[in-house]
Amino acid sequence: MAHMCLFMAPGSCSTAANIILEEVEEVFEVAVINIPAGENRRPEYLAINPNGTIPSLRLKDGSVLTDLISIAEWLGRNCRRGRYWPADPVLQDRARNIMRHVVGNVHGQGFSRIFVPEAYSYDPEEAAQTMSEGRRIAGKMLSEAALMLDPEGYALGAFSVADPILFYVEFWADMTDVPLPPRLLDHYRLMLGRDAVYRVLREEGYDPGKLGKAA
Ligand SMILES: N[C@@H](CCC(=O)N[C@@H](CS)C(=O)NCC(=O)O)C(=O)O
């Protein structure tokens, strides 16, 4: 049977899916999609994921998951006997709320404005203003995220798939000098200490030793 295949771009939100696949110890293939070159809008990729977004995860049976949160939850539930997806419905609810807040608000409202200001205005002169608005929103949404976590350690106490989801926006904050609230800086550093995170960052072209320094 074929291995799973992750369609990804280094340093993008697919880093979270890459980390989860490593954490659950799945053997998987990687297909790099070059977003600046428009590969995500080519017919070959749209046939895999009609949204043209990454990540996508092709499962062993050939079916494809096209949404980061679905990918995280599916891997958490179905790999390593579900050890990284909580059994308690209240914790599942918290995990989904954290993941939705990260993807929809921290990323979708904040970092998207920083990384793709042109998606918000056709006027190039407005780009700087859009990016600065993105930094403000990302900071506010990160502060809200901090309140959703357990007081210390991983987001839900024990490690779960919600943690790599939180990690990718903490990583982006580090890369763009958006200050992290203390609770998230602690979480980010905890994640940087995990072997799977170290391996994925190296594979994606980053030096983990240089990360997590900002106070
Ligand atoms: N709702 C999607 C959004 C993922 C997303 O925004 N991915 C970005 C990269 S971080 C992307 O594919 N951007 C290219 C585009 O939207 O054209 C998900 O959660 O999987």
Ligand as a Chemical Component Dictionary entry (heavy atoms), coordinates in Angstrom:
data_LIG
# 
_chem_comp.id                   LIG 
_chem_comp.type                 NON-POLYMER 
_chem_comp.pdbx_formal_charge   0 
_chem_comp.three_letter_code    LIG 
# 
loop_
_chem_comp_atom.comp_id 
_chem_comp_atom.atom_id 
_chem_comp_atom.alt_atom_id 
_chem_comp_atom.type_symbol 
_chem_comp_atom.charge 
_chem_comp_atom.model_Cartn_x 
_chem_comp_atom.model_Cartn_y 
_chem_comp_atom.model_Cartn_z 
_chem_comp_atom.pdbx_ordinal 
LIG N1  N1  N 0 -8.144 26.659 5.393  1  
LIG C1  C1  C 0 -6.855 26.157 4.951  2  
LIG C2  C2  C 0 -5.910 27.326 4.852  3  
LIG C3  C3  C 0 -4.458 26.957 4.753  4  
LIG C4  C4  C 0 -3.645 28.109 4.198  5  
LIG O1  O1  O 0 -4.013 29.283 4.336  6  
LIG N2  N2  N 0 -2.525 27.779 3.577  7  
LIG C5  C5  C 0 -1.723 28.780 2.930  8  
LIG C6  C6  C 0 -0.244 28.585 3.248  9  
LIG S1  S1  S 0 0.119  28.870 4.973  10 
LIG C7  C7  C 0 -1.891 28.656 1.445  11 
LIG O2  O2  O 0 -2.112 27.578 0.932  12 
LIG N3  N3  N 0 -1.770 29.771 0.719  13 
LIG C8  C8  C 0 -1.854 29.791 -0.696 14 
LIG C9  C9  C 0 -3.176 30.301 -1.207 15 
LIG O3  O3  O 0 -4.128 30.449 -0.408 16 
LIG O4  O4  O 0 -3.247 30.561 -2.415 17 
LIG C10 C10 C 0 -6.392 25.117 5.930  18 
LIG O5  O5  O 0 -6.662 25.287 7.129  19 
LIG O6  O6  O 0 -5.778 24.139 5.513  20 
# 
loop_
_chem_comp_bond.comp_id 
_chem_comp_bond.atom_id_1 
_chem_comp_bond.atom_id_2 
_chem_comp_bond.value_order 
_chem_comp_bond.pdbx_ordinal 
LIG N1  C1  SING 1  
LIG C1  C2  SING 2  
LIG C1  C10 SING 3  
LIG C2  C3  SING 4  
LIG C3  C4  SING 5  
LIG C4  O1  DOUB 6  
LIG C4  N2  SING 7  
LIG N2  C5  SING 8  
LIG C5  C6  SING 9  
LIG C5  C7  SING 10 
LIG C6  S1  SING 11 
LIG C7  O2  DOUB 12 
LIG C7  N3  SING 13 
LIG N3  C8  SING 14 
LIG C8  C9  SING 15 
LIG C9  O3  DOUB 16 
LIG C9  O4  SING 17 
LIG C10 O5  DOUB 18 
LIG C10 O6  SING 19 
# 
